Amino acid sequence: MPETTARFREAGREQESFFAPVEKRLLVRMAHVTPRWINSDHLTLVGFVSMFFAGLCYWLARWNRYMLLAVVFWLAANWLGDSLDGTLARVRNRQRPRYGFYVDHITDAFGTFFLVGGMGLSGYMSPMVASVLLVAYFMLSIQAYLAAYALGTFQLSYWKFSPTELRVLLVAGNIALLYWPMGNLFGHRFPLFDAGGVVGIIGMGLMLIASSIRNTAALYRAERLPPW
């Protein structure tokens, strides 16, 4: 066995989201009935392509608001591919921890860029809010990856929210956009998704700060220096 493989220690997964208990059971059942010719790479590709088309449909919604319903379809397809790929590998005992971790999260990064970029071009979220939202997401992701390396735990959810809950919120938001594309605050009109984007930025910012402080304290305690 190559030395690099022998040294590798897979980070534990930490997920305590609202839908996690039901989602885990559902995914295991789906994995057992998935045809043998479908493997985890196929599902990862489905999740990645779905995010690209979700972002494309957001952009096209600038001219046809019913493309927002197409986004709902692609978000569902993304959930299927992104959530089932790892479960399928574990159920079939066909795991490749380093490959799976890297491919899963690099495709998530590109996929999120496509999705939020599409929002910023849709007219339903201003480009500035979309840009800051994307930066907040990437900073929170960097924190999670650093913690996986330094602490051996990969955090999949924050404050009971995981990507699944965020997809549900996006679906609800898309349906709302069909009827209320603009918000109004003290006579000032703004794209409705700006409100959700600002809430997301604040939420991710607080998660980032809280996680950074907690992880720094845990590492300080774990590597406390002896007195001089």
Backbone torsions as a table, in degrees:
resi	resn	phi	psi	omega
1	MET	NA	131.5	-179.8
2	PRO	-58.8	146.8	-176.4
3	GLU	-61.1	-38.6	-178.7
4	THR	-63.6	-36.0	178.5
5	THR	-70.7	-39.7	-178.3
6	ALA	-64.3	-33.6	-178.4
7	ARG	-77.8	-23.1	-171.5
8	PHE	-64.2	132.6	177.4
9	ARG	-124.1	115.9	-177.1
10	GLU	-70.0	135.0	178.9
11	ALA	-71.6	141.9	175.3
12	GLY	-69.8	148.2	-178.3
13	ARG	-97.7	131.5	-179.2
14	GLU	-120.2	109.4	-179.6
15	GLN	-139.1	117.9	-179.1
16	GLU	-133.2	47.8	-177.1
17	SER	-83.2	170.8	-178.4
18	PHE	-58.4	-45.0	-174.4
19	PHE	-91.8	-2.9	-171.7
20	ALA	-54.9	-47.7	-177.4
21	PRO	-59.4	-46.0	-180.0
22	VAL	-70.7	-41.0	-177.7
23	GLU	-62.1	-43.0	-178.7
24	LYS	-61.1	-45.8	179.5
25	ARG	-63.6	-42.2	-179.6
26	LEU	-63.7	-43.0	-177.8
27	LEU	-66.0	-38.4	177.9
28	VAL	-63.6	-42.9	178.0
29	ARG	-63.4	-42.4	179.2
30	MET	-64.3	-38.6	179.9
31	ALA	-62.5	-37.1	-178.3
32	HIS	-68.7	-26.1	-177.9
33	VAL	-104.1	2.3	178.2
34	THR	-69.5	131.0	179.3
35	PRO	-55.4	146.2	-175.2
36	ARG	-63.1	-27.4	-177.7
37	TRP	-74.4	-11.0	175.8
38	ILE	-94.5	125.5	177.8
39	ASN	-118.8	-178.9	-175.3
40	SER	-63.2	-35.7	179.0
41	ASP	-63.0	-38.8	177.2
42	HIS	-59.8	-44.0	-177.9
43	LEU	-68.5	-38.6	176.4
44	THR	-61.2	-40.8	178.5
45	LEU	-64.7	-40.6	176.8
46	VAL	-59.2	-45.4	179.6
47	GLY	-62.3	-41.2	-179.1
48	PHE	-67.7	-49.6	-179.3
49	VAL	-62.4	-35.8	-179.9
50	SER	-63.0	-39.3	178.9
51	MET	-67.9	-36.9	176.9
52	PHE	-61.3	-46.9	-178.2
53	PHE	-72.0	-29.4	174.8
54	ALA	-63.2	-44.6	177.0
55	GLY	-64.1	-40.0	178.0
56	LEU	-62.0	-41.8	-179.9
57	CYS	-68.8	-33.4	173.8
58	TYR	-60.9	-44.3	179.1
59	TRP	-61.7	-44.4	-179.5
60	LEU	-67.4	-23.1	178.4
61	ALA	-64.9	-14.0	175.6
62	ARG	-60.6	-29.8	-179.1
63	TRP	-109.6	-21.9	179.9
64	ASN	-141.3	104.3	-172.9
65	ARG	-63.8	-20.9	-178.8
66	TYR	-73.7	-7.6	171.1
67	MET	-66.1	-17.8	174.9
68	LEU	-61.5	-31.5	176.8
69	LEU	-72.0	-31.6	175.7
70	ALA	-66.6	-33.5	175.8
71	VAL	-60.4	-39.5	179.0
72	VAL	-58.6	-43.3	178.4
73	PHE	-61.0	-46.1	-177.3
74	TRP	-69.7	-30.3	174.9
75	LEU	-66.3	-38.5	177.0
76	ALA	-65.3	-41.1	178.2
77	ALA	-65.7	-36.8	177.7
78	ASN	-64.9	-42.0	177.1
79	TRP	-58.6	-45.0	-179.2
80	LEU	-59.5	-50.5	-176.9
81	GLY	-70.6	-45.4	-174.2
82	ASP	-72.2	-31.2	-176.4
83	SER	-90.4	-32.1	-173.6
84	LEU	-86.7	-22.2	-174.0
85	ASP	-60.1	-48.0	179.8
86	GLY	-68.0	-39.6	178.8
87	THR	-63.3	-40.8	179.1
88	LEU	-61.8	-42.7	179.3
89	ALA	-63.1	-40.4	-179.3
90	ARG	-70.4	-41.4	-179.8
91	VAL	-64.3	-39.1	-179.0
92	ARG	-87.9	-1.8	-176.8
93	ASN	55.6	46.0	178.8
94	ARG	-121.2	48.9	-173.9
95	GLN	-87.2	141.9	172.4
96	ARG	-131.2	85.6	-167.5
97	PRO	-55.4	-47.5	-177.9
98	ARG	-69.4	-47.7	179.1
99	TYR	-60.1	-48.3	-177.7
100	GLY	-62.3	-44.0	-179.2
101	PHE	-62.6	-47.4	-176.7
102	TYR	-65.7	-51.4	-176.4
103	VAL	-64.2	-42.2	-178.5
104	ASP	-59.8	-44.2	-172.4
105	HIS	-87.4	-26.0	174.3
106	ILE	-72.8	-35.0	175.6
107	THR	-70.2	-33.7	174.2
108	ASP	-61.3	-40.4	-179.1
109	ALA	-63.6	-48.1	178.0
110	PHE	-64.3	-42.4	-179.1
111	GLY	-61.0	-43.0	178.9
112	THR	-65.7	-36.4	175.8
113	PHE	-60.0	-45.2	178.7
114	PHE	-63.2	-45.1	-175.5
115	LEU	-64.1	-54.3	-176.6
116	VAL	-70.1	-33.6	174.4
117	GLY	-60.6	-41.5	176.8
118	GLY	-62.8	-37.9	176.6
119	MET	-61.4	-43.4	-178.9
120	GLY	-65.7	-23.6	178.8
121	LEU	-95.5	-3.7	-172.1
122	SER	-80.1	-22.4	-172.6
123	GLY	89.8	-10.4	178.0
124	TYR	-94.8	-8.1	174.0
125	MET	-144.6	133.3	-178.8
126	SER	-69.8	147.2	-179.3
127	PRO	-56.5	-35.6	-179.7
128	MET	-64.8	-45.7	179.0
129	VAL	-63.7	-41.9	179.0
130	ALA	-61.4	-40.5	-179.2
131	SER	-65.2	-45.8	-179.7
132	VAL	-66.9	-37.7	177.3
133	LEU	-61.0	-41.7	179.9
134	LEU	-65.8	-41.4	177.6
135	VAL	-63.0	-42.8	179.4
136	ALA	-62.1	-40.9	178.7
137	TYR	-62.7	-46.2	-177.9
138	PHE	-66.6	-36.4	177.7
139	MET	-66.1	-40.7	177.3
140	LEU	-66.2	-36.8	177.3
141	SER	-64.8	-43.6	178.7
142	ILE	-59.5	-42.8	178.2
143	GLN	-58.8	-42.9	-178.6
144	ALA	-66.2	-40.5	-178.9
145	TYR	-68.8	-39.4	177.5
146	LEU	-64.2	-40.7	179.2
147	ALA	-66.5	-35.6	178.4
148	ALA	-62.8	-38.4	179.6
149	TYR	-74.4	-46.8	-172.2
150	ALA	-82.0	-32.5	-175.9
151	LEU	-109.2	-14.3	179.8
152	GLY	77.7	16.9	178.8
153	THR	-131.6	126.6	178.5
154	PHE	-103.8	116.8	-175.3
155	GLN	-87.9	117.6	-178.2
156	LEU	-96.6	-13.5	-178.7
157	SER	-140.7	152.2	177.4
158	TYR	-132.0	125.9	177.1
159	TRP	51.2	45.7	177.1
160	LYS	72.1	9.0	178.7
161	PHE	-113.7	133.4	176.3
162	SER	-130.6	178.2	177.2
163	PRO	-54.7	-31.0	179.4
164	THR	-63.9	-46.7	178.8
165	GLU	-63.5	-37.1	179.2
166	LEU	-66.6	-35.8	176.3
167	ARG	-63.9	-41.4	179.4
168	VAL	-61.8	-43.0	178.2
169	LEU	-63.4	-39.0	177.8
170	LEU	-64.7	-41.2	178.2
171	VAL	-60.4	-46.8	179.0
172	ALA	-62.0	-40.2	179.3
173	GLY	-65.1	-38.8	178.7
174	ASN	-62.9	-41.3	179.0
175	ILE	-65.2	-40.2	178.2
176	ALA	-63.2	-36.6	-178.7
177	LEU	-62.5	-28.1	179.1
178	LEU	-62.2	-27.4	-175.9
179	TYR	-109.8	-31.8	-177.6
180	TRP	-132.2	76.9	-177.8
181	PRO	-69.8	-21.6	-177.6
182	MET	-122.7	145.9	173.8
183	GLY	-103.9	167.8	-179.1
184	ASN	-142.3	121.9	179.1
185	LEU	-132.2	113.0	-179.5
186	PHE	54.6	40.1	177.8
187	GLY	83.4	-2.0	179.7
188	HIS	-99.4	120.2	-180.0
189	ARG	-90.1	142.4	-178.4
190	PHE	-151.0	155.7	176.3
191	PRO	-58.5	133.5	-173.0
192	LEU	-58.3	-38.0	-177.8
193	PHE	-69.2	-13.8	174.5
194	ASP	-62.4	-37.5	179.6
195	ALA	-63.1	-47.2	177.5
196	GLY	-64.2	-37.5	179.1
197	GLY	-64.1	-42.6	179.4
198	VAL	-65.3	-41.9	176.5
199	VAL	-60.9	-41.9	178.4
200	GLY	-63.4	-41.0	179.3
201	ILE	-63.1	-46.2	-180.0
202	ILE	-64.2	-44.0	-179.6
203	GLY	-61.4	-47.7	-179.8
204	MET	-67.2	-33.5	176.8
205	GLY	-63.4	-43.8	178.6
206	LEU	-66.4	-40.2	176.9
207	MET	-61.3	-41.6	-179.7
208	LEU	-63.0	-46.2	-178.9
209	ILE	-65.0	-47.5	-178.0
210	ALA	-62.8	-44.1	-179.4
211	SER	-67.0	-39.6	-179.5
212	SER	-63.8	-43.4	178.9
213	ILE	-65.4	-45.7	-179.0
214	ARG	-62.7	-44.3	-177.9
215	ASN	-70.7	-37.5	177.2
216	THR	-62.6	-43.0	178.9
217	ALA	-64.3	-40.8	179.8
218	ALA	-64.3	-41.6	179.4
219	LEU	-70.3	-34.9	177.2
220	TYR	-63.5	-42.8	179.0
221	ARG	-67.5	-37.0	-177.9
222	ALA	-71.1	-28.2	-177.8
223	GLU	-122.4	42.8	-179.5
224	ARG	-65.1	131.7	-179.1
225	LEU	-78.7	143.0	176.2
226	PRO	-68.9	158.5	178.8
227	PRO	-66.7	153.6	178.6
228	TRP	-60.6	NA	NA
